Amino acid sequence: MICVVKCQVLTKEYYALQTSMEKRVSELEMVVTEKSVKLTTYEKLEHELDEVVLQAADGQFLIDDGMHGCKLPIN
């Protein structure tokens, strides 16, 4: 009888731990997804900044006029 009770307690603990771990894995996957989105944004920004730096180095720096979607040269 004692073995049956111990087995039930251990089984209950196992399932509780399994549920806890599944919840933690889900939380970590969500964090990874958020960080991935941020990384993609930063990589795009880095690429845009690289392009601007190269344009400035070539003397082809352009500025957006902010109203018409036109790029105007800076001299």
Beta strands, then each sheet from edge to edge (+ up, - down):
strand 1: 62-64
strand 2: 71-73
sheet 1: 1+ 2-
end
